[in-house]
């Protein structure tokens, strides 16, 4: 194999692929990335056996086709320490791999490319298509609510309910639940699916999204999901387990009090009220009163806080105690100009927050002192 490639092109592909390369693994071969070059183009791939990535590398001059394994960390160091605009020759003969630039040359040990696990390509003709902007919001607004440390393994992933009617993404840790939905376009005849995708894979998908106007294609089967965005394809093994019945958390409550609040001032008030809270006394009282929301925090060690936020509410006063971290996590993923509708019934029932773009968030209350 022999190829010629500009530094910037190869570095961009390697930075995306290296996110999958495991820091430690019982299989040393996984510390490499696989570079394949042929008449159709060049592809850089990496995997940790749970998540895989394939990046099409553009601008590669293929002199002799073939495949080679390259140590991810060392190749990254070589590229970063080389001047901008450097063009590299990569030559492999089975005995060694040479990475050569006009004023430098590195000879790296050669490993057998056949020992590297296969990384799935996107070959589906039946798939769902989403906008890049929607996928970005799906990830940002649900992943933070998952729980990788829970004994309930399914809580470490995001549930994706895919159908011709649209997509619903749900993340929960058992104490709060985030739901985001949006439209899809159908290509071919994909079957409705409800995969649970690992949170780490969802974060990688967001990181590797292409241009804002480029569509994102999603396909898969009972064991794996495939997501293609631009020149990048990500594959991930699905989480095995039963996801909570999340629809039961969004009941119809016609008697609930509903108030509208601007996201940015609401977040500022929550952060102020939480200043005096501690790990032992981490709750903040949210008291919805006529004309204002009063947030109160207190702890024996650090004192008390009281923050008032004007609101359009003329009904009865309702008080609920919530973890300010959970409220803040929700508000931080919103645009500051967004309006949040908060729905509450009593101190013992869940607090439901909604926005007008298909986002819903549920927080379980803390016990009121």
Buried (B, 14 or more C-beta within 10 A) or exposed (E): BBBBBBBEBBBBBBBBBBBBBBEEEEEEBBBBBBBBBEEEBBBBBBBBEBBBBBBBBEEBEBBEBBBBBBBBEBBBEBBEEBEEEBBBBBBBEEEEBBBBBEEEEBEBEBBEBEEBBEBBBBEBEEBBBBBBEBBBBBBBBBBBBBBEEEEBEBBBBBBBBBBEEBBBBBBBBEEBBBBBBBEBEBBEEBEEBEBBBBBBBBBBBBEBBBEEEBBBBBBBEEEBBBBBBBBBBBBBBBBEEEBBEBEEBBEEBEEBBBBEBBBBBBBBBBBBBBEBBEEEBBBBBBBBBEEEBBBBBBBEEEEEBBBBBEBEBEEEEBBBBBBBBBBBBBBBBBEEEBBBBBBBBEBEBBBBBBBEBBBBBBBBBBEEE
